[in-house]
Amino acid sequence: MSHYVNPSLTAVAAALDSGKVAWRSPSNLALIKYWGKHGRQLPRNASVSLTLSAAHTNSHLSFEKNDKQSGIDFELRYDGIRKEAWEPKTVKFLNSISDVYPFLNGYTLQLDTINSFPHSAGIASSASGMSALALCLVEMEQLLFGTEYTQAEFLQKVSYLSRLGSGSACRSMYPYLAAWGETLHLDGSSDLFGVPVDGVHEVFKTMRNYILIAGREEKSVSSTAGHALMDSNLYADVRYKEADLNFGKLMPALYEGDVKTMGEITEHEALTLHALMMTSHPSYILLLPNTLILLQKIRAFRADTGVPVYFSLDAGPNPHVLVPDAYADQVESFIESELLQHCHEGMMIKDQVGLGSTKLA
């Protein structure tokens, strides 16, 4: 049984028969990528990410006690429309945490959720969505059983539950930067939950992030399937060693405000992620022709101007443009004049490093 179980949670009686909770949780952008897992959603290598702001999920969870006491009674609505095809994945997650929350079988649950960005297009919608749900579940626990947590304890339990649904979700609730995976390069790091990365330079707390929508179509291969393919990838062991080396190089850069080192590592990690996809068996490609045009133009602009602008990619075709706040106007002008023409319907999401999760009324 998980050490996150409070004995009172197994009690038959709860303080409330019904209620509703609501949270907003952002997506995050991994600088050191997590790709490959084992056991019960445990990472093969440690990762560190920037918490975003504008790219987020709002989730409202309604709960009402029922007499079924067997199986999860659950309904999911996205933007007000029921999505029955999406429900089995969430039900699977809720069943998987029965060791932590055995009381869920006694409640009818309805989740109403909406993203501020396209889902399943490689902008880590599972991270924002699953962390928002976990935030709702932990608050539900508090309302039902009166459990008390410090803010750090609350977020750690949310992170633990998020991880069981989506690995990268365990980093989304923390402000600025977060890490996941046990590593000698960060005190307090753990495979079981994400931790905040404290003490980073101010330049990374105000970093701008422009998400260029190269394509809106749903990914051809899910991240879950992509992680599984790492088990047979001949380059996997070398990748995990390199990720640890990059983590060790990145942490001093984050503390010292070394944007150049951060950017070089971030670009290398992004391209390595997609190289691993292309060398999997079977192989697959998520990049689009206009993705490559965008990446080349960003590098050319940096070389021509000296502006410290860098790119990253998640498991999808849409580049993230990272730049210190001081250069935001110059880079926005460049994006509007040179890059938007290569984006789907000229779409871009203006984002920046954010403060983590927020409770909604």
C-alpha positions as CSV (number, residue, x, y, z in Angstrom):
1,M,0.0,0.0,0.0
2,S,1.3,3.5,-0.8
3,H,2.7,5.6,2.0
4,Y,0.4,8.4,0.7
5,V,-2.6,6.6,2.2
6,N,-4.1,8.3,5.3
7,P,-5.8,5.6,7.4
8,S,-9.0,7.7,7.6
9,L,-9.5,7.5,3.9
10,T,-10.6,3.9,4.3
11,A,-13.5,4.9,6.5
12,V,-17.0,4.3,5.3
13,A,-18.4,7.7,6.4
14,A,-17.2,11.0,4.9
15,A,-18.0,14.6,5.8
16,L,-19.9,15.4,2.6
17,D,-22.2,13.5,0.3
18,S,-21.5,15.8,-2.7
19,G,-19.4,18.8,-3.8
20,K,-17.4,20.4,-6.5
21,V,-13.8,21.5,-6.8
22,A,-12.0,23.3,-9.6
23,W,-8.3,23.9,-10.5
24,R,-6.2,25.3,-13.3
25,S,-2.9,23.7,-14.1
26,P,-0.4,24.7,-16.7
27,S,1.5,22.6,-19.2
28,N,5.3,22.5,-18.9
29,L,8.2,22.4,-21.3
30,A,11.0,19.9,-20.5
31,L,14.5,21.2,-21.1
32,I,16.0,17.8,-20.1
33,K,13.6,15.3,-21.7
34,Y,12.1,12.3,-20.0
35,W,11.7,9.6,-22.6
36,G,11.6,6.0,-21.4
37,K,10.0,4.6,-18.2
38,H,9.8,1.4,-16.1
39,G,7.8,0.0,-13.3
40,R,4.8,2.0,-12.1
41,Q,5.4,5.2,-14.1
42,L,9.0,5.6,-13.0
43,P,11.5,7.6,-15.2
44,R,14.6,6.1,-16.8
45,N,16.3,9.5,-16.4
46,A,15.8,12.7,-14.5
47,S,14.2,15.7,-16.3
48,V,13.8,19.4,-15.6
49,S,11.1,21.7,-17.1
50,L,9.9,25.2,-17.4
51,T,6.4,25.7,-16.0
52,L,4.2,27.5,-18.6
53,S,1.4,30.0,-18.0
54,A,-1.0,30.6,-21.0
55,A,-1.0,26.9,-22.0
56,H,-3.2,25.5,-19.3
57,T,-6.1,23.2,-18.5
58,N,-9.2,24.2,-16.4
59,S,-10.9,21.3,-14.7
60,H,-14.0,21.2,-12.6
61,L,-14.7,17.9,-10.7
62,S,-18.2,17.2,-9.3
63,F,-18.7,14.3,-6.9
64,E,-21.8,12.7,-5.4
65,K,-22.0,9.7,-3.1
66,N,-23.7,6.7,-4.6
67,D,-24.6,3.1,-3.4
68,K,-22.8,1.2,-6.1
69,Q,-19.6,0.5,-4.2
70,S,-18.1,-1.3,-7.2
71,G,-16.3,0.2,-10.2
72,I,-15.7,3.9,-11.0
73,D,-18.8,5.8,-12.0
74,F,-17.3,8.6,-14.2
75,E,-18.2,11.0,-17.0
76,L,-15.9,13.3,-18.8
77,R,-16.9,16.5,-20.7
78,Y,-14.6,18.6,-22.8
79,D,-15.8,22.2,-23.5
80,G,-19.2,21.1,-22.4
81,I,-19.4,18.1,-24.7
82,R,-19.3,14.5,-23.4
83,K,-16.2,12.6,-24.7
84,E,-17.0,8.9,-24.1
85,A,-14.0,7.9,-26.1
86,W,-11.7,9.6,-23.7
87,E,-13.3,8.2,-20.5
88,P,-11.6,4.8,-20.4
89,K,-8.1,6.3,-20.0
90,T,-9.2,8.4,-17.1
91,V,-11.1,5.5,-15.5
92,K,-8.0,3.4,-15.8
93,F,-6.0,6.0,-13.9
94,L,-8.7,6.3,-11.2
95,N,-8.7,2.6,-10.8
96,S,-4.9,2.5,-10.6
97,I,-4.9,4.8,-7.6
98,S,-7.4,2.7,-5.6
99,D,-4.5,2.0,-3.1
100,V,-4.3,5.7,-2.4
101,Y,-8.0,6.6,-2.7
102,P,-10.2,3.6,-2.0
103,F,-13.2,5.8,-1.4
104,L,-13.6,6.8,-5.1
105,N,-15.6,3.7,-5.8
106,G,-18.4,5.1,-3.7
107,Y,-18.8,8.3,-5.7
108,T,-20.2,9.4,-9.0
109,L,-17.7,11.7,-10.6
110,Q,-18.1,14.2,-13.5
111,L,-15.0,16.0,-14.9
112,D,-15.6,19.1,-17.0
113,T,-12.4,20.3,-18.6
114,I,-11.1,22.6,-21.3
115,N,-7.6,23.4,-22.7
116,S,-6.4,26.9,-23.7
117,F,-4.4,25.1,-26.5
118,P,-4.9,22.2,-29.0
119,H,-4.9,18.8,-27.3
120,S,-2.9,15.8,-28.6
121,A,-0.7,18.1,-30.7
122,G,2.5,17.8,-28.8
123,I,2.1,20.6,-26.2
124,A,1.9,18.3,-23.2
125,S,-1.9,18.4,-22.8
126,S,-1.7,15.2,-20.7
127,A,0.6,17.1,-18.2
128,S,-1.8,20.0,-17.7
129,G,-4.9,17.8,-17.8
130,M,-3.7,15.1,-15.4
131,S,-2.2,17.5,-12.9
132,A,-5.5,19.5,-12.9
133,L,-7.4,16.3,-12.2
134,A,-5.0,15.3,-9.4
135,L,-5.3,18.8,-7.8
136,C,-9.1,18.3,-7.8
137,L,-8.8,14.8,-6.3
138,V,-6.5,15.9,-3.4
139,E,-8.9,18.8,-2.6
140,M,-11.8,16.4,-2.7
141,E,-10.0,14.2,-0.2
142,Q,-9.6,17.2,2.1
143,L,-13.2,18.2,1.9
144,L,-14.4,14.6,2.5
145,F,-12.1,13.6,5.3
146,G,-10.7,16.9,6.7
147,T,-7.1,15.9,6.1
148,E,-4.6,18.7,6.5
149,Y,-1.5,19.4,4.5
150,T,1.0,22.1,4.3
151,Q,1.3,23.7,0.9
152,A,4.5,21.6,0.2
153,E,2.8,18.4,1.3
154,F,-0.3,19.2,-0.7
155,L,1.7,19.8,-3.9
156,Q,3.9,16.7,-3.3
157,K,0.8,14.5,-3.0
158,V,-0.7,16.1,-6.2
159,S,2.6,15.5,-7.9
160,Y,2.7,11.8,-6.8
161,L,-0.8,11.2,-8.1
162,S,-0.2,13.1,-11.4
163,R,2.8,11.0,-12.1
164,L,0.7,7.8,-12.0
165,G,-1.5,9.3,-14.8
166,S,1.1,11.1,-16.9
167,G,4.8,11.2,-16.0
168,S,5.5,14.8,-17.1
169,A,2.3,16.0,-15.2
170,C,4.2,15.7,-11.9
171,R,6.2,18.8,-12.7
172,S,3.3,21.1,-13.8
173,M,2.0,22.4,-10.4
174,Y,5.3,24.0,-9.3
175,P,6.3,27.6,-10.1
176,Y,9.1,28.5,-12.6
177,L,11.0,25.3,-12.9
178,A,10.6,21.7,-11.6
179,A,12.5,18.5,-11.8
180,W,11.5,14.8,-11.7
181,G,13.7,11.8,-11.2
182,E,16.3,10.9,-8.7
183,T,19.7,12.4,-9.5
184,L,22.9,13.4,-7.7
185,H,22.6,16.8,-9.4
186,L,19.6,18.0,-7.3
187,D,19.1,17.5,-3.6
188,G,15.6,16.1,-2.7
189,S,14.9,14.8,-6.2
190,S,12.8,11.7,-6.4
191,D,11.4,9.2,-8.9
192,L,8.1,9.2,-7.1
193,F,7.2,12.9,-7.5
194,G,8.4,16.2,-8.9
195,V,10.2,18.8,-6.9
196,P,10.5,22.6,-7.4
197,V,13.9,23.9,-8.5
198,D,14.6,26.7,-6.2
199,G,17.2,29.4,-6.4
200,V,17.3,29.8,-10.2
201,H,18.4,33.1,-11.8
202,E,15.8,35.7,-12.4
203,V,16.2,35.6,-16.2
204,F,14.6,32.1,-16.2
205,K,11.7,33.2,-14.1
206,T,10.6,35.7,-16.8
207,M,11.6,33.7,-19.9
208,R,9.2,34.1,-22.8
209,N,8.0,31.1,-24.7
210,Y,6.2,31.4,-28.1
211,I,4.6,28.2,-29.3
212,L,4.5,28.0,-33.1
213,I,1.6,25.8,-34.3
214,A,3.2,24.0,-37.2
215,G,0.3,21.5,-37.2
216,R,-2.9,21.0,-35.2
217,E,-3.5,17.4,-36.2
218,E,-3.5,14.7,-33.5
219,K,-0.2,12.9,-33.1
220,S,0.2,9.7,-35.1
221,V,1.9,7.9,-32.2
222,S,1.0,8.7,-28.5
223,S,3.7,9.5,-26.0
224,T,2.7,6.3,-24.0
225,A,3.5,4.2,-27.1
226,G,6.7,6.2,-27.7
227,H,8.0,5.6,-24.2
228,A,7.3,1.9,-24.6
229,L,9.4,1.8,-27.8
230,M,12.5,2.9,-25.8
231,D,12.6,-0.6,-24.2
232,S,13.9,-1.9,-27.5
233,N,15.8,1.1,-28.8
234,L,19.5,0.3,-29.3
235,Y,20.5,3.9,-28.3
236,A,18.5,3.9,-25.0
237,D,21.3,3.3,-22.6
238,V,23.5,5.9,-24.2
239,R,20.6,8.3,-24.1
240,Y,20.0,7.9,-20.4
241,K,23.7,8.5,-19.6
242,E,23.7,11.6,-21.8
243,A,20.6,12.9,-20.1
244,D,22.3,12.7,-16.8
245,L,25.4,14.5,-18.1
246,N,23.2,17.2,-19.6
247,F,21.3,17.6,-16.3
248,G,24.6,18.1,-14.5
249,K,25.6,20.8,-17.0
250,L,22.2,22.6,-17.0
251,M,21.8,23.1,-13.3
252,P,24.8,25.5,-12.9
253,A,23.6,27.4,-15.9
254,L,20.1,27.8,-14.3
255,Y,21.6,29.2,-11.1
256,E,24.1,31.5,-12.9
257,G,21.8,32.9,-15.5
258,D,23.8,31.3,-18.4
259,V,21.2,31.5,-21.2
260,K,23.6,30.3,-23.9
261,T,24.4,27.0,-22.1
262,M,20.7,26.5,-21.3
263,G,19.7,27.1,-24.9
264,E,22.4,24.9,-26.4
265,I,21.4,22.0,-24.1
266,T,17.7,22.6,-24.7
267,E,18.0,22.5,-28.5
268,H,20.2,19.3,-28.3
269,E,17.7,17.6,-26.0
270,A,14.8,18.5,-28.3
271,L,16.5,17.1,-31.4
272,T,17.6,14.0,-29.5
273,L,14.0,13.3,-28.5
274,H,12.9,13.2,-32.1
275,A,16.0,11.3,-33.2
276,L,15.0,8.6,-30.7
277,M,11.6,8.4,-32.3
278,M,13.1,8.0,-35.7
279,T,15.4,5.2,-34.5
280,S,12.7,3.3,-32.7
281,H,11.3,0.0,-34.1
282,P,9.0,0.7,-35.7
283,S,10.2,4.2,-36.4
284,Y,8.0,7.3,-36.7
285,I,8.3,11.0,-37.5
286,L,6.3,13.7,-35.7
287,L,8.1,16.6,-37.3
288,L,6.5,18.3,-40.3
289,P,8.3,20.0,-43.2
290,N,7.4,23.5,-41.9
291,T,8.8,22.4,-38.5
292,L,12.3,22.1,-40.0
293,I,11.9,25.5,-41.8
294,L,11.0,27.1,-38.5
295,L,14.0,25.6,-36.7
296,Q,16.4,26.6,-39.4
297,K,15.1,30.2,-39.4
298,I,15.4,30.5,-35.7
299,R,19.1,29.4,-35.8
300,A,19.8,31.7,-38.7
301,F,18.2,34.7,-36.9
302,R,20.3,33.9,-33.8
303,A,23.5,33.8,-35.9
304,D,22.7,37.0,-37.7
305,T,21.6,39.1,-34.7
306,G,23.3,37.6,-31.7
307,V,19.9,37.6,-29.9
308,P,19.9,34.6,-27.4
309,V,16.8,32.9,-28.9
310,Y,16.5,29.1,-28.8
311,F,14.0,26.5,-29.7
312,S,12.7,23.3,-28.0
313,L,10.2,20.7,-29.1
314,D,7.9,18.4,-27.2
315,A,6.6,15.1,-28.6
316,G,5.0,16.9,-31.6
317,P,5.7,19.2,-34.5
318,N,5.2,22.6,-32.7
319,P,8.4,24.5,-31.8
320,H,8.7,26.4,-28.6
321,V,10.7,29.7,-29.0
322,L,12.6,30.6,-25.8
323,V,14.0,34.0,-25.3
324,P,14.8,36.3,-22.3
325,D,12.2,38.9,-21.6
326,A,14.6,41.7,-22.5
327,Y,14.6,40.6,-26.1
328,A,10.8,39.8,-26.4
329,D,9.9,42.7,-28.7
330,Q,12.7,42.0,-31.1
331,V,11.8,38.3,-31.3
332,E,8.1,38.9,-31.6
333,S,8.7,41.1,-34.6
334,F,10.9,38.4,-36.1
335,I,8.2,35.8,-35.5
336,E,5.5,37.9,-37.1
337,S,7.5,38.8,-40.1
338,E,9.3,35.5,-40.8
339,L,7.8,32.6,-38.9
340,L,4.0,32.9,-38.8
341,Q,3.8,32.3,-42.5
342,H,5.0,28.7,-41.9
343,C,2.5,28.1,-39.1
344,H,-0.9,26.5,-39.4
345,E,-3.3,29.4,-40.2
346,G,-0.6,31.7,-38.8
347,M,-1.2,30.4,-35.3
348,M,1.0,31.1,-32.3
349,I,0.5,30.9,-28.5
350,K,2.3,33.7,-26.6
351,D,3.4,32.2,-23.3
352,Q,6.0,32.6,-20.6
353,V,7.3,30.9,-17.5
354,G,4.5,30.8,-14.9
355,L,3.6,30.3,-11.3
356,G,2.1,26.8,-11.4
357,S,-1.3,25.7,-10.4
358,T,-4.2,27.9,-9.4
359,K,-7.4,27.1,-7.5
360,L,-10.5,28.2,-9.3
361,A,-13.7,29.5,-7.8
